[in-house]
Amino acid sequence: MKNLRDVPSPSPEAYDRARTALQTAMAEPVATVVRPKRWFSWPKVGVAAVGAAAVAAAVVMGTSGGSVPAGPSDAAPRAVEAPLVKLASAVQAGGTQPGDASLIINTKFGLDNKPDLYYTLYTDQGRQFTGDSAKTLVDAVAKGDAQPATPYDGKVMAAARLAANGDVDKARIAMITAAGNALGIGLSPAEAEKAWAAAQAETAEMFRKIGKPVPAPKPRPTGKDLDNLINNHLWSSAQHALFANAANAEVRAGVLKLYATIPDMIVGKTNVDGQAALTLTAPPAILGGSTDVLIINADNGLPIREEITSAESSKRYVVNYKAFRVTLADVAAGKI
């Protein structure tokens, strides 16, 4: 990594894929999950290319013994946070504003405090347009340069909608397993062990392909380790649904209901630029000791800011969010 310090800064897409590669390698023995583009620089992802990120992920897992960010099991008691459930109901009752797409603009502030913008437009038909400026987004939409939503996109959106419409327990499992089910959630003990063994074999093959020593097989997590890992997946996948499609009221309401099932989630009150807001602080145990605070509007649930502090370096990262309901025709015409 030291030899890469003079390489040009990676693209937003590279940051997101690098973060995914590292999280996947550290969290479970699955190396084939390909999550879609949502730019976010996780504290440890300071790499210059996706290829380097994949190698880094392998090295992290191989040298750290696969220690995981520590999620409740699918059968664990629910820790209902009344403010989130109440807000979710209000969001859903208000309905989605007119339009045919959600536009999310995020501004990331790294350690140099320099702002970087990224635009994501997620359509009701499941297509995605991205850009690093209003102009590049307009150009992409005008040219029809869309990226089809991945299966992961479809699964997290469907899970959020399922939660919004009442079946929170089923939606919770669907969201947790959106990127794969190596943990065997909802399976019999024998099936769970088989899924874990298959994932271990898949990871071993990935290490062989990149020329790294294959780590020793590990037993399937149990007890609190399993609970923490499950909630890590729930937090991460629900965030993806929110940050890609926040302006859709049904998706937003479902995410809030799912967050309400995470034990030890801390919901507080604050004020951001004159807006009444709620702070959602994920339990540090599900993030390996790091802290992740999501700030949402107290009246409509739209994301405002995310603040992450690394457990190892105490470095702080901030991303500001703005979400709008728009039409493709308006965006193509430059009306953002």
Backbone torsions as a table, in degrees:
resi	resn	phi	psi	omega
1	MET	NA	-34.3	179.8
2	LYS	-62.4	-33.0	-179.4
3	ASN	-72.0	-8.5	-177.5
4	LEU	-99.4	3.6	-171.9
5	ARG	-64.4	-23.2	-179.3
6	ASP	-96.1	2.8	178.8
7	VAL	-75.8	143.0	178.6
8	PRO	-54.5	151.6	-178.1
9	SER	-57.9	142.3	179.9
10	PRO	-70.8	159.6	178.5
11	SER	-74.4	164.0	175.8
12	PRO	-56.1	-38.4	180.0
13	GLU	-63.3	-39.1	179.8
14	ALA	-64.9	-40.7	177.1
15	TYR	-57.2	-47.1	-175.2
16	ASP	-66.2	-43.7	-178.9
17	ARG	-68.3	-34.3	177.9
18	ALA	-65.2	-43.8	178.8
19	ARG	-60.1	-42.8	179.3
20	THR	-62.1	-45.3	-178.9
21	ALA	-60.0	-44.4	-178.7
22	LEU	-68.0	-44.9	-179.6
23	GLN	-61.3	-42.0	-178.2
24	THR	-64.0	-46.2	-178.2
25	ALA	-65.3	-36.7	-177.6
26	MET	-79.6	-27.8	-172.2
27	ALA	-90.4	-34.6	-177.6
28	GLU	-161.0	162.4	-176.3
29	PRO	-82.7	59.3	177.8
30	VAL	-131.2	124.4	-175.3
31	ALA	-115.0	9.2	-173.5
32	THR	-110.9	2.5	179.3
33	VAL	-69.7	127.2	176.8
34	VAL	-119.3	98.0	-179.9
35	ARG	-86.7	148.7	-174.6
36	PRO	-73.6	179.3	-170.3
37	LYS	-78.2	115.5	167.1
38	ARG	-140.9	108.6	-172.7
39	TRP	-68.0	123.2	172.4
40	PHE	-159.8	126.9	-178.1
41	SER	-92.4	98.5	175.2
42	TRP	-65.1	147.1	-173.0
43	PRO	-48.5	-36.3	-176.1
44	LYS	-88.4	-2.0	-172.1
45	VAL	-98.3	77.6	176.3
46	GLY	-110.1	46.8	-174.2
47	VAL	-103.0	162.7	-172.4
48	ALA	-102.7	-3.8	179.6
49	ALA	-160.2	154.6	-179.2
50	VAL	-63.2	-37.6	178.2
51	GLY	-60.3	-44.5	178.1
52	ALA	-64.1	-35.0	179.8
53	ALA	-65.1	-39.7	179.8
54	ALA	-63.8	-41.5	177.5
55	VAL	-64.8	-42.7	179.1
56	ALA	-59.9	-40.9	179.1
57	ALA	-61.1	-43.0	179.8
58	ALA	-64.3	-42.4	-179.8
59	VAL	-64.8	-43.0	179.1
60	VAL	-57.1	-47.4	-177.9
61	MET	-68.0	-39.0	-176.7
62	GLY	-71.1	-34.3	-175.4
63	THR	-93.7	-22.1	-177.2
64	SER	-95.8	-1.4	-178.6
65	GLY	78.6	15.0	176.8
66	GLY	73.9	25.6	179.4
67	SER	-59.3	140.5	-170.5
68	VAL	-114.1	149.8	165.7
69	PRO	-61.6	125.7	-171.7
70	ALA	-74.9	NA	NA
71	GLY	NA	120.5	-164.2
72	PRO	-72.2	158.4	176.2
73	SER	-60.5	166.0	-175.6
74	ASP	-63.4	-17.1	-179.4
75	ALA	-104.2	5.0	-175.9
76	ALA	-71.6	156.8	178.5
77	PRO	-61.0	147.9	179.8
78	ARG	-86.7	138.5	177.6
79	ALA	-109.7	83.3	-173.4
80	VAL	-72.9	124.7	176.0
81	GLU	-99.0	106.2	-174.9
82	ALA	-52.7	-41.4	-179.6
83	PRO	-59.7	-38.6	-178.7
84	LEU	-71.7	-41.0	179.3
85	VAL	-65.6	-42.2	178.7
86	LYS	-63.5	-44.2	179.4
87	LEU	-65.3	-40.6	178.9
88	ALA	-59.3	-41.7	179.5
89	SER	-64.3	-40.8	179.4
90	ALA	-67.2	-39.2	178.9
91	VAL	-62.6	-46.6	-178.1
92	GLN	-67.8	-37.6	179.4
93	ALA	-65.1	-32.3	179.9
94	GLY	-71.7	-23.5	178.0
95	GLY	75.9	166.9	178.9
96	THR	-83.7	136.9	179.6
97	GLN	-66.2	159.6	179.3
98	PRO	-58.4	152.7	-179.6
99	GLY	137.4	178.7	178.4
100	ASP	-131.3	16.4	-179.8
101	ALA	-163.1	157.9	173.0
102	SER	-104.4	131.2	175.6
103	LEU	-111.2	123.2	177.6
104	ILE	-116.8	125.3	176.0
105	ILE	-113.2	119.3	176.9
106	ASN	-117.7	145.0	178.6
107	THR	-121.4	114.2	-178.3
108	LYS	-97.4	136.2	175.0
109	PHE	-115.2	114.0	179.3
110	GLY	-87.7	-161.5	-176.4
111	LEU	-67.9	-23.6	178.3
112	ASP	-87.4	2.0	178.9
113	ASN	63.0	17.6	177.9
114	LYS	-86.8	127.8	-177.6
115	PRO	-78.3	137.8	173.7
116	ASP	-126.3	129.6	-178.1
117	LEU	-99.9	149.9	174.5
118	TYR	-147.3	136.9	-176.4
119	TYR	-114.3	132.9	174.6
120	THR	-129.2	125.1	177.1
121	LEU	-117.9	116.7	-177.0
122	TYR	-112.4	118.7	-174.3
123	THR	-87.4	161.4	178.1
124	ASP	-66.3	-18.0	177.9
125	GLN	-89.3	1.0	176.8
126	GLY	87.8	19.0	174.4
127	ARG	-99.8	158.1	-177.0
128	GLN	-133.5	133.0	174.5
129	PHE	-119.5	142.1	-179.4
130	THR	-134.4	161.7	176.8
131	GLY	-168.3	159.0	177.6
132	ASP	-100.6	9.5	175.0
133	SER	-160.2	166.7	177.0
134	ALA	-60.2	-38.5	-177.9
135	LYS	-65.1	-46.1	-178.1
136	THR	-66.9	-32.3	176.1
137	LEU	-68.4	-45.3	178.6
138	VAL	-58.5	-44.4	179.8
139	ASP	-61.4	-41.7	-179.2
140	ALA	-63.9	-42.6	-179.8
141	VAL	-68.7	-43.3	-179.4
142	ALA	-61.5	-34.1	-179.5
143	LYS	-87.3	-6.5	-176.5
144	GLY	70.6	26.4	-176.5
145	ASP	-84.0	70.6	-177.3
146	ALA	-95.9	153.4	172.5
147	GLN	-104.9	123.2	179.4
148	PRO	-62.7	141.6	178.2
149	ALA	-61.9	141.7	179.8
150	THR	-80.9	165.8	174.5
151	PRO	-55.7	-35.4	178.3
152	TYR	-62.6	-43.4	175.5
153	ASP	-53.4	-52.7	-177.0
154	GLY	-59.8	-38.7	-178.0
155	LYS	-68.8	-42.7	-178.5
156	VAL	-70.3	-35.0	177.8
157	MET	-67.6	-42.3	179.2
158	ALA	-64.7	-39.1	179.1
159	ALA	-65.0	-41.1	179.1
160	ALA	-64.0	-42.4	179.5
161	ARG	-66.0	-37.5	177.9
162	LEU	-62.2	-42.3	178.2
163	ALA	-65.0	-40.9	-179.4
164	ALA	-61.8	-33.0	-175.9
165	ASN	-94.9	12.8	166.0
166	GLY	118.6	-28.4	-176.7
167	ASP	-92.6	73.7	-173.2
168	VAL	-68.2	-39.0	-178.8
169	ASP	-62.2	-46.6	179.1
170	LYS	-66.6	-39.4	179.6
171	ALA	-64.8	-35.0	-179.6
172	ARG	-62.4	-46.3	178.2
173	ILE	-63.2	-41.5	-179.4
174	ALA	-62.4	-39.4	-179.8
175	MET	-70.8	-41.4	-179.5
176	ILE	-62.5	-36.2	-175.3
177	THR	-99.7	12.2	-177.2
178	ALA	-59.6	-32.1	-179.0
179	ALA	-99.4	10.7	-179.0
180	GLY	127.5	163.4	-175.4
181	ASN	-130.2	51.0	176.8
182	ALA	-63.3	-24.9	-179.5
183	LEU	-78.5	-12.1	176.0
184	GLY	74.9	31.1	-179.3
185	ILE	-65.0	129.6	179.2
186	GLY	81.3	0.8	-179.3
187	LEU	-99.9	162.8	173.9
188	SER	-67.9	160.9	178.8
189	PRO	-53.7	-41.6	-179.4
190	ALA	-66.8	-42.8	179.7
191	GLU	-66.3	-37.7	179.4
192	ALA	-63.8	-43.1	178.5
193	GLU	-64.2	-37.6	179.1
194	LYS	-65.9	-41.9	178.6
195	ALA	-64.0	-39.9	179.2
196	TRP	-65.0	-44.2	-179.6
197	ALA	-63.2	-39.8	178.7
198	ALA	-63.4	-40.4	179.1
199	ALA	-67.2	-38.1	177.2
200	GLN	-61.6	-42.8	179.7
201	ALA	-65.1	-37.5	179.2
202	GLU	-65.4	-40.9	178.8
203	THR	-67.0	-41.2	178.6
204	ALA	-59.1	-40.6	179.2
205	GLU	-65.3	-37.2	177.5
206	MET	-62.3	-43.2	178.6
207	PHE	-62.7	-40.4	179.1
208	ARG	-61.8	-41.8	-177.0
209	LYS	-64.6	-32.4	-179.4
210	ILE	-96.5	6.7	174.4
211	GLY	74.8	27.6	179.2
212	LYS	-108.0	152.2	177.6
213	PRO	-58.7	136.9	180.0
214	VAL	-77.9	124.8	179.9
215	PRO	-67.4	153.2	179.0
216	ALA	-65.8	142.9	178.2
217	PRO	-57.1	145.8	-179.7
218	LYS	-119.1	148.2	177.6
219	PRO	-70.4	153.5	177.8
220	ARG	-61.8	133.0	-179.8
221	PRO	-59.0	149.6	177.8
222	THR	-137.9	171.1	174.0
223	GLY	58.2	-135.8	-176.1
224	LYS	-65.5	-34.8	177.9
225	ASP	-60.7	-42.1	178.3
226	LEU	-66.9	-43.7	179.0
227	ASP	-58.9	-44.9	-178.7
228	ASN	-65.1	-40.5	-179.8
229	LEU	-67.2	-39.2	177.4
230	ILE	-62.0	-45.1	179.6
231	ASN	-68.4	-29.0	173.7
232	ASN	-61.2	-43.6	179.2
233	HIS	-66.4	-39.6	179.9
234	LEU	-64.0	-46.7	179.8
235	TRP	-60.4	-47.6	-175.9
236	SER	-66.8	-47.5	-177.3
237	SER	-69.2	-37.9	177.3
238	ALA	-65.6	-37.2	175.3
239	GLN	-61.2	-41.4	180.0
240	HIS	-60.8	-44.6	178.5
241	ALA	-60.2	-42.1	-178.0
242	LEU	-68.0	-45.6	-175.4
243	PHE	-74.4	-18.1	177.4
244	ALA	-92.3	-27.7	-169.5
245	ASN	-143.9	39.1	-173.9
246	ALA	-62.8	-30.5	-175.9
247	ALA	-74.7	-7.5	173.8
248	ASN	-85.3	114.6	-173.1
249	ALA	-62.5	-36.0	-178.7
250	GLU	-66.2	-44.8	177.8
251	VAL	-63.4	-44.9	-178.1
252	ARG	-62.3	-44.3	179.7
253	ALA	-63.5	-40.8	179.9
254	GLY	-64.0	-40.6	178.3
255	VAL	-61.7	-42.6	179.7
256	LEU	-62.3	-41.4	178.8
257	LYS	-65.3	-36.5	178.8
258	LEU	-70.8	-39.5	175.9
259	TYR	-60.1	-31.8	-179.5
260	ALA	-66.9	-13.0	179.9
261	THR	-91.1	-3.6	-177.9
262	ILE	-84.4	114.2	178.5
263	PRO	-60.1	145.0	176.5
264	ASP	70.2	9.1	171.3
265	MET	-64.7	132.7	-179.5
266	ILE	-102.6	121.7	178.2
267	VAL	-110.6	118.8	-179.2
268	GLY	-123.6	-179.9	179.5
269	LYS	-118.7	145.6	177.1
270	THR	-154.5	-173.1	178.9
271	ASN	-139.6	128.9	-179.1
272	VAL	-125.9	114.0	179.0
273	ASP	50.3	43.6	178.0
274	GLY	83.8	-2.6	179.0
275	GLN	-96.6	132.2	170.8
276	ALA	-67.3	133.0	-174.2
277	ALA	-140.4	160.0	173.8
278	LEU	-112.8	141.0	174.2
279	THR	-103.5	128.5	177.6
280	LEU	-111.7	108.2	-178.0
281	THR	-104.4	114.3	179.5
282	ALA	-68.1	144.4	176.3
283	PRO	-58.7	127.2	-179.5
284	PRO	-55.6	-27.7	-178.1
285	ALA	-62.7	-27.1	-179.2
286	ILE	-86.9	-3.6	-179.2
287	LEU	-121.4	23.2	178.1
288	GLY	63.9	26.4	179.5
289	GLY	95.1	-13.5	174.9
290	SER	-72.6	163.7	177.1
291	THR	-115.3	142.8	179.0
292	ASP	-137.5	113.2	-179.0
293	VAL	-114.4	118.2	177.2
294	LEU	-101.1	127.1	-179.7
295	ILE	-109.5	125.0	-178.3
296	ILE	-125.2	155.4	177.0
297	ASN	-64.0	131.2	-175.7
298	ALA	-71.5	-17.2	-177.6
299	ASP	-97.5	-33.2	-175.3
300	ASN	-126.9	-2.7	176.0
301	GLY	76.3	2.8	-179.9
302	LEU	-68.9	141.1	179.4
303	PRO	-68.0	140.1	178.5
304	ILE	-114.1	-45.1	-174.0
305	ARG	-157.6	151.6	170.9
306	GLU	-128.9	134.2	-178.7
307	GLU	-126.2	119.7	-178.4
308	ILE	-119.6	135.0	175.3
309	THR	-123.1	124.5	-178.3
310	SER	-70.4	136.0	179.1
311	ALA	-67.4	-34.9	-174.4
312	GLU	-80.8	-42.8	-173.5
313	SER	-107.3	-10.6	-175.9
314	SER	62.5	15.9	177.0
315	LYS	-76.7	144.4	-173.3
316	ARG	-113.8	135.7	179.8
317	TYR	-124.9	139.1	-177.1
318	VAL	-129.7	136.0	173.7
319	VAL	-129.3	126.5	175.3
320	ASN	-97.2	143.9	-176.6
321	TYR	-125.8	143.4	169.3
322	LYS	-132.5	132.4	-177.2
323	ALA	-125.2	137.0	-178.0
324	PHE	-138.2	153.0	170.0
325	ARG	-96.7	126.4	-174.3
326	VAL	-137.1	174.9	171.4
327	THR	-115.6	147.4	179.1
328	LEU	-59.9	-38.8	-178.3
329	ALA	-61.0	-42.6	179.7
330	ASP	-65.2	-43.3	-179.6
331	VAL	-64.1	-43.6	178.7
332	ALA	-60.1	-29.2	178.8
333	ALA	-86.3	2.8	178.0
334	GLY	87.2	11.1	-179.4
335	LYS	-94.4	91.7	178.5
336	ILE	-117.7	NA	NA
